[in-house]
């Protein structure tokens, strides 16, 4: 049995364009990149690792002075260093140029 001639029914071109453009708008908005987090916690991870291992570190201050010791604890604005050759120190992070392992 042979089927009768069928007509292909197409929607108007304007209607098809509207569907495509509205579909891409929503997917583009959904696929928009999220902003990265404010903190990566890398600094906190470094301090915790050095504290647990009691690693001797050298803290270089902005003026070039070097402090040798181990990190006992830290918070948002400062670190506490335990030293053998002098008193323990509370050093503000804003005065630290960099830290490296001794």
LINQUIQUI-V578360 format. One record per backbone hydrogen bond with DSSP energy under -0.5 kcal/mol. NH is the residue of the N-H (numbers start at 1). CO is the residue of the C=O. Records with the same first field share a line. If there is no record, write none. Layout:
NH->CO / CO
This chain:
9->7
10->8
16->12
17->13
18->14
19->15
20->16
21->17
22->18
23->19
24->20
25->21
26->22
27->23
28->24
29->25
30->26
31->27
32->29
45->41
46->42
47->43
48->44
49->45
50->46
51->47
52->48
53->49
54->50
55->50
57->69
58->100
59->67
60->58 / 98
61->59 / 65
62->95
64->61
67->59
69->57
70->82
72->70 / 80
73->80
75->78
79->91
80->73
81->79 / 89
82->70
83->81
89->81
91->79 / 89
93->77
94->77
95->92
96->93
97->60
98->60
100->58
102->56
